[in-house]
Amino acid sequence: MNIPTPKIGYWAKLQHGYKVVKEKLRKTERKDFWTNPYEPKGTLAIFVDRWVNTEYKDGKQQLEDQLSRIVAVIELRGEESRIRREQREEEERQIEIRRQKHEEREDKMDAELVSFRSLLLDSQRWHKAENLRNYINRYEEKALKNDVKLQDWLAWARRKADWYDPFIEAEDNLLYDVDRELLKRNRIPFDKWS
């Protein structure tokens, strides 16, 4: 099958396509280094796959007589390509499912650790508050009962122990901005408008 061909021939940029068969020019016919070393022969060739060299062209058998085989190969390769694509998509879905399960497990582990830390901190605060109350009671036993300053201090100390206890967490006007775990103030900046 002879078709009009461009002066320089080309490869089609599709997976299935055609190209113009070229033959190499002799060195003497080349003008310079930049000239294309191939010249079109005017023979059409059809290639089916860009990775596997499956090429059909005029030769012993005319290209028109090979068309049914070419179409069958294209259909077969298309089906193979579709199956590979579906397998790839299924693998990607499975990977995404595994990734989501992993993320959920990591989130649960993080939440569990936060809960346990909170439990541990509350336990430590409770023990410290109980220890503080025991100290206050022992101090009261050893001190004089009639001292007014001592009674005020004992009342103040018991209020602070109740403020610190995680089960009571009583309000305190002077310690409202103190972090009970760290015993540090969260200073509130001055706001002239409030």
MODELLER restraints for C-alpha pairs under 7 A, 6 or more apart:
rsr = mdl.restraints
at = mdl.atoms
rsr.add(forms.Gaussian(group=physical.xy_distance, feature=features.Distance(at['CA:1:A'], at['CA:43:A']), mean=6.98, stdev=0.5))
rsr.add(forms.Gaussian(group=physical.xy_distance, feature=features.Distance(at['CA:1:A'], at['CA:58:A']), mean=6.61, stdev=0.5))
rsr.add(forms.Gaussian(group=physical.xy_distance, feature=features.Distance(at['CA:1:A'], at['CA:62:A']), mean=6.94, stdev=0.5))
rsr.add(forms.Gaussian(group=physical.xy_distance, feature=features.Distance(at['CA:1:A'], at['CA:63:A']), mean=6.70, stdev=0.5))
rsr.add(forms.Gaussian(group=physical.xy_distance, feature=features.Distance(at['CA:2:A'], at['CA:42:A']), mean=6.13, stdev=0.5))
rsr.add(forms.Gaussian(group=physical.xy_distance, feature=features.Distance(at['CA:2:A'], at['CA:43:A']), mean=5.92, stdev=0.5))
rsr.add(forms.Gaussian(group=physical.xy_distance, feature=features.Distance(at['CA:3:A'], at['CA:42:A']), mean=6.40, stdev=0.5))
rsr.add(forms.Gaussian(group=physical.xy_distance, feature=features.Distance(at['CA:4:A'], at['CA:42:A']), mean=6.73, stdev=0.5))
rsr.add(forms.Gaussian(group=physical.xy_distance, feature=features.Distance(at['CA:5:A'], at['CA:42:A']), mean=5.74, stdev=0.5))
rsr.add(forms.Gaussian(group=physical.xy_distance, feature=features.Distance(at['CA:7:A'], at['CA:40:A']), mean=6.63, stdev=0.5))
rsr.add(forms.Gaussian(group=physical.xy_distance, feature=features.Distance(at['CA:8:A'], at['CA:39:A']), mean=6.21, stdev=0.5))
rsr.add(forms.Gaussian(group=physical.xy_distance, feature=features.Distance(at['CA:8:A'], at['CA:40:A']), mean=6.30, stdev=0.5))
rsr.add(forms.Gaussian(group=physical.xy_distance, feature=features.Distance(at['CA:9:A'], at['CA:20:A']), mean=5.32, stdev=0.5))
rsr.add(forms.Gaussian(group=physical.xy_distance, feature=features.Distance(at['CA:9:A'], at['CA:40:A']), mean=5.65, stdev=0.5))
rsr.add(forms.Gaussian(group=physical.xy_distance, feature=features.Distance(at['CA:10:A'], at['CA:19:A']), mean=6.02, stdev=0.5))
rsr.add(forms.Gaussian(group=physical.xy_distance, feature=features.Distance(at['CA:10:A'], at['CA:20:A']), mean=6.26, stdev=0.5))
rsr.add(forms.Gaussian(group=physical.xy_distance, feature=features.Distance(at['CA:11:A'], at['CA:19:A']), mean=5.01, stdev=0.5))
rsr.add(forms.Gaussian(group=physical.xy_distance, feature=features.Distance(at['CA:12:A'], at['CA:18:A']), mean=5.97, stdev=0.5))
rsr.add(forms.Gaussian(group=physical.xy_distance, feature=features.Distance(at['CA:12:A'], at['CA:19:A']), mean=6.07, stdev=0.5))
rsr.add(forms.Gaussian(group=physical.xy_distance, feature=features.Distance(at['CA:15:A'], at['CA:48:A']), mean=6.83, stdev=0.5))
rsr.add(forms.Gaussian(group=physical.xy_distance, feature=features.Distance(at['CA:15:A'], at['CA:49:A']), mean=5.75, stdev=0.5))
rsr.add(forms.Gaussian(group=physical.xy_distance, feature=features.Distance(at['CA:15:A'], at['CA:50:A']), mean=5.58, stdev=0.5))
rsr.add(forms.Gaussian(group=physical.xy_distance, feature=features.Distance(at['CA:16:A'], at['CA:47:A']), mean=6.10, stdev=0.5))
rsr.add(forms.Gaussian(group=physical.xy_distance, feature=features.Distance(at['CA:16:A'], at['CA:48:A']), mean=4.70, stdev=0.5))
rsr.add(forms.Gaussian(group=physical.xy_distance, feature=features.Distance(at['CA:16:A'], at['CA:49:A']), mean=6.02, stdev=0.5))
rsr.add(forms.Gaussian(group=physical.xy_distance, feature=features.Distance(at['CA:17:A'], at['CA:46:A']), mean=5.91, stdev=0.5))
rsr.add(forms.Gaussian(group=physical.xy_distance, feature=features.Distance(at['CA:17:A'], at['CA:47:A']), mean=5.77, stdev=0.5))
rsr.add(forms.Gaussian(group=physical.xy_distance, feature=features.Distance(at['CA:17:A'], at['CA:48:A']), mean=6.66, stdev=0.5))
rsr.add(forms.Gaussian(group=physical.xy_distance, feature=features.Distance(at['CA:18:A'], at['CA:45:A']), mean=5.63, stdev=0.5))
rsr.add(forms.Gaussian(group=physical.xy_distance, feature=features.Distance(at['CA:18:A'], at['CA:46:A']), mean=4.21, stdev=0.5))
rsr.add(forms.Gaussian(group=physical.xy_distance, feature=features.Distance(at['CA:18:A'], at['CA:47:A']), mean=5.71, stdev=0.5))
rsr.add(forms.Gaussian(group=physical.xy_distance, feature=features.Distance(at['CA:19:A'], at['CA:44:A']), mean=6.31, stdev=0.5))
rsr.add(forms.Gaussian(group=physical.xy_distance, feature=features.Distance(at['CA:19:A'], at['CA:45:A']), mean=5.49, stdev=0.5))
rsr.add(forms.Gaussian(group=physical.xy_distance, feature=features.Distance(at['CA:19:A'], at['CA:46:A']), mean=6.38, stdev=0.5))
rsr.add(forms.Gaussian(group=physical.xy_distance, feature=features.Distance(at['CA:20:A'], at['CA:40:A']), mean=6.38, stdev=0.5))
rsr.add(forms.Gaussian(group=physical.xy_distance, feature=features.Distance(at['CA:20:A'], at['CA:42:A']), mean=6.77, stdev=0.5))
rsr.add(forms.Gaussian(group=physical.xy_distance, feature=features.Distance(at['CA:20:A'], at['CA:43:A']), mean=6.14, stdev=0.5))
rsr.add(forms.Gaussian(group=physical.xy_distance, feature=features.Distance(at['CA:20:A'], at['CA:44:A']), mean=5.17, stdev=0.5))
rsr.add(forms.Gaussian(group=physical.xy_distance, feature=features.Distance(at['CA:20:A'], at['CA:45:A']), mean=6.16, stdev=0.5))
rsr.add(forms.Gaussian(group=physical.xy_distance, feature=features.Distance(at['CA:21:A'], at['CA:40:A']), mean=5.98, stdev=0.5))
rsr.add(forms.Gaussian(group=physical.xy_distance, feature=features.Distance(at['CA:21:A'], at['CA:41:A']), mean=6.09, stdev=0.5))
rsr.add(forms.Gaussian(group=physical.xy_distance, feature=features.Distance(at['CA:21:A'], at['CA:42:A']), mean=6.90, stdev=0.5))
rsr.add(forms.Gaussian(group=physical.xy_distance, feature=features.Distance(at['CA:21:A'], at['CA:43:A']), mean=5.53, stdev=0.5))
rsr.add(forms.Gaussian(group=physical.xy_distance, feature=features.Distance(at['CA:21:A'], at['CA:44:A']), mean=6.19, stdev=0.5))
rsr.add(forms.Gaussian(group=physical.xy_distance, feature=features.Distance(at['CA:21:A'], at['CA:45:A']), mean=6.33, stdev=0.5))
rsr.add(forms.Gaussian(group=physical.xy_distance, feature=features.Distance(at['CA:22:A'], at['CA:38:A']), mean=5.74, stdev=0.5))
rsr.add(forms.Gaussian(group=physical.xy_distance, feature=features.Distance(at['CA:22:A'], at['CA:39:A']), mean=5.22, stdev=0.5))
rsr.add(forms.Gaussian(group=physical.xy_distance, feature=features.Distance(at['CA:22:A'], at['CA:40:A']), mean=4.21, stdev=0.5))
rsr.add(forms.Gaussian(group=physical.xy_distance, feature=features.Distance(at['CA:22:A'], at['CA:41:A']), mean=5.34, stdev=0.5))
rsr.add(forms.Gaussian(group=physical.xy_distance, feature=features.Distance(at['CA:23:A'], at['CA:38:A']), mean=5.50, stdev=0.5))
rsr.add(forms.Gaussian(group=physical.xy_distance, feature=features.Distance(at['CA:23:A'], at['CA:39:A']), mean=5.68, stdev=0.5))
rsr.add(forms.Gaussian(group=physical.xy_distance, feature=features.Distance(at['CA:23:A'], at['CA:40:A']), mean=6.50, stdev=0.5))
rsr.add(forms.Gaussian(group=physical.xy_distance, feature=features.Distance(at['CA:23:A'], at['CA:41:A']), mean=6.57, stdev=0.5))
rsr.add(forms.Gaussian(group=physical.xy_distance, feature=features.Distance(at['CA:24:A'], at['CA:37:A']), mean=5.82, stdev=0.5))
rsr.add(forms.Gaussian(group=physical.xy_distance, feature=features.Distance(at['CA:24:A'], at['CA:38:A']), mean=4.41, stdev=0.5))
rsr.add(forms.Gaussian(group=physical.xy_distance, feature=features.Distance(at['CA:24:A'], at['CA:39:A']), mean=6.38, stdev=0.5))
rsr.add(forms.Gaussian(group=physical.xy_distance, feature=features.Distance(at['CA:25:A'], at['CA:37:A']), mean=5.53, stdev=0.5))
rsr.add(forms.Gaussian(group=physical.xy_distance, feature=features.Distance(at['CA:25:A'], at['CA:38:A']), mean=5.52, stdev=0.5))
rsr.add(forms.Gaussian(group=physical.xy_distance, feature=features.Distance(at['CA:25:A'], at['CA:39:A']), mean=6.49, stdev=0.5))
rsr.add(forms.Gaussian(group=physical.xy_distance, feature=features.Distance(at['CA:30:A'], at['CA:37:A']), mean=6.66, stdev=0.5))
rsr.add(forms.Gaussian(group=physical.xy_distance, feature=features.Distance(at['CA:43:A'], at['CA:58:A']), mean=6.91, stdev=0.5))
rsr.add(forms.Gaussian(group=physical.xy_distance, feature=features.Distance(at['CA:44:A'], at['CA:57:A']), mean=6.11, stdev=0.5))
rsr.add(forms.Gaussian(group=physical.xy_distance, feature=features.Distance(at['CA:45:A'], at['CA:55:A']), mean=6.59, stdev=0.5))
rsr.add(forms.Gaussian(group=physical.xy_distance, feature=features.Distance(at['CA:45:A'], at['CA:56:A']), mean=5.52, stdev=0.5))
rsr.add(forms.Gaussian(group=physical.xy_distance, feature=features.Distance(at['CA:45:A'], at['CA:57:A']), mean=4.24, stdev=0.5))
rsr.add(forms.Gaussian(group=physical.xy_distance, feature=features.Distance(at['CA:46:A'], at['CA:55:A']), mean=5.61, stdev=0.5))
rsr.add(forms.Gaussian(group=physical.xy_distance, feature=features.Distance(at['CA:46:A'], at['CA:56:A']), mean=5.08, stdev=0.5))
rsr.add(forms.Gaussian(group=physical.xy_distance, feature=features.Distance(at['CA:46:A'], at['CA:57:A']), mean=6.25, stdev=0.5))
rsr.add(forms.Gaussian(group=physical.xy_distance, feature=features.Distance(at['CA:47:A'], at['CA:54:A']), mean=5.56, stdev=0.5))
rsr.add(forms.Gaussian(group=physical.xy_distance, feature=features.Distance(at['CA:47:A'], at['CA:55:A']), mean=4.19, stdev=0.5))
rsr.add(forms.Gaussian(group=physical.xy_distance, feature=features.Distance(at['CA:47:A'], at['CA:56:A']), mean=6.17, stdev=0.5))
rsr.add(forms.Gaussian(group=physical.xy_distance, feature=features.Distance(at['CA:48:A'], at['CA:54:A']), mean=5.61, stdev=0.5))
rsr.add(forms.Gaussian(group=physical.xy_distance, feature=features.Distance(at['CA:48:A'], at['CA:55:A']), mean=6.43, stdev=0.5))
rsr.add(forms.Gaussian(group=physical.xy_distance, feature=features.Distance(at['CA:48:A'], at['CA:74:A']), mean=6.31, stdev=0.5))
rsr.add(forms.Gaussian(group=physical.xy_distance, feature=features.Distance(at['CA:56:A'], at['CA:63:A']), mean=6.97, stdev=0.5))
rsr.add(forms.Gaussian(group=physical.xy_distance, feature=features.Distance(at['CA:57:A'], at['CA:63:A']), mean=5.59, stdev=0.5))
rsr.add(forms.Gaussian(group=physical.xy_distance, feature=features.Distance(at['CA:122:A'], at['CA:166:A']), mean=5.73, stdev=0.5))
rsr.add(forms.Gaussian(group=physical.xy_distance, feature=features.Distance(at['CA:125:A'], at['CA:164:A']), mean=6.86, stdev=0.5))
rsr.add(forms.Gaussian(group=physical.xy_distance, feature=features.Distance(at['CA:125:A'], at['CA:165:A']), mean=6.17, stdev=0.5))
rsr.add(forms.Gaussian(group=physical.xy_distance, feature=features.Distance(at['CA:125:A'], at['CA:166:A']), mean=6.37, stdev=0.5))
rsr.add(forms.Gaussian(group=physical.xy_distance, feature=features.Distance(at['CA:126:A'], at['CA:165:A']), mean=5.25, stdev=0.5))
rsr.add(forms.Gaussian(group=physical.xy_distance, feature=features.Distance(at['CA:126:A'], at['CA:166:A']), mean=5.92, stdev=0.5))
rsr.add(forms.Gaussian(group=physical.xy_distance, feature=features.Distance(at['CA:129:A'], at['CA:161:A']), mean=5.32, stdev=0.5))
rsr.add(forms.Gaussian(group=physical.xy_distance, feature=features.Distance(at['CA:129:A'], at['CA:164:A']), mean=6.17, stdev=0.5))
rsr.add(forms.Gaussian(group=physical.xy_distance, feature=features.Distance(at['CA:129:A'], at['CA:165:A']), mean=5.28, stdev=0.5))
rsr.add(forms.Gaussian(group=physical.xy_distance, feature=features.Distance(at['CA:132:A'], at['CA:161:A']), mean=6.41, stdev=0.5))
rsr.add(forms.Gaussian(group=physical.xy_distance, feature=features.Distance(at['CA:133:A'], at['CA:158:A']), mean=6.82, stdev=0.5))
rsr.add(forms.Gaussian(group=physical.xy_distance, feature=features.Distance(at['CA:133:A'], at['CA:161:A']), mean=6.52, stdev=0.5))
rsr.add(forms.Gaussian(group=physical.xy_distance, feature=features.Distance(at['CA:136:A'], at['CA:154:A']), mean=6.70, stdev=0.5))
rsr.add(forms.Gaussian(group=physical.xy_distance, feature=features.Distance(at['CA:162:A'], at['CA:168:A']), mean=5.84, stdev=0.5))
rsr.add(forms.Gaussian(group=physical.xy_distance, feature=features.Distance(at['CA:162:A'], at['CA:169:A']), mean=6.02, stdev=0.5))
rsr.add(forms.Gaussian(group=physical.xy_distance, feature=features.Distance(at['CA:162:A'], at['CA:170:A']), mean=5.59, stdev=0.5))
rsr.add(forms.Gaussian(group=physical.xy_distance, feature=features.Distance(at['CA:163:A'], at['CA:169:A']), mean=4.51, stdev=0.5))
rsr.add(forms.Gaussian(group=physical.xy_distance, feature=features.Distance(at['CA:163:A'], at['CA:170:A']), mean=4.30, stdev=0.5))
rsr.add(forms.Gaussian(group=physical.xy_distance, feature=features.Distance(at['CA:163:A'], at['CA:171:A']), mean=6.15, stdev=0.5))
rsr.add(forms.Gaussian(group=physical.xy_distance, feature=features.Distance(at['CA:163:A'], at['CA:172:A']), mean=6.67, stdev=0.5))
rsr.add(forms.Gaussian(group=physical.xy_distance, feature=features.Distance(at['CA:164:A'], at['CA:180:A']), mean=6.41, stdev=0.5))
rsr.add(forms.Gaussian(group=physical.xy_distance, feature=features.Distance(at['CA:177:A'], at['CA:185:A']), mean=5.72, stdev=0.5))
rsr.add(forms.Gaussian(group=physical.xy_distance, feature=features.Distance(at['CA:177:A'], at['CA:186:A']), mean=5.38, stdev=0.5))
rsr.add(forms.Gaussian(group=physical.xy_distance, feature=features.Distance(at['CA:177:A'], at['CA:187:A']), mean=6.83, stdev=0.5))
rsr.add(forms.Gaussian(group=physical.xy_distance, feature=features.Distance(at['CA:178:A'], at['CA:184:A']), mean=5.40, stdev=0.5))
rsr.add(forms.Gaussian(group=physical.xy_distance, feature=features.Distance(at['CA:178:A'], at['CA:185:A']), mean=4.20, stdev=0.5))
rsr.add(forms.Gaussian(group=physical.xy_distance, feature=features.Distance(at['CA:178:A'], at['CA:186:A']), mean=5.84, stdev=0.5))
rsr.add(forms.Gaussian(group=physical.xy_distance, feature=features.Distance(at['CA:179:A'], at['CA:185:A']), mean=6.18, stdev=0.5))
rsr.add(forms.Gaussian(group=physical.xy_distance, feature=features.Distance(at['CA:179:A'], at['CA:186:A']), mean=6.96, stdev=0.5))
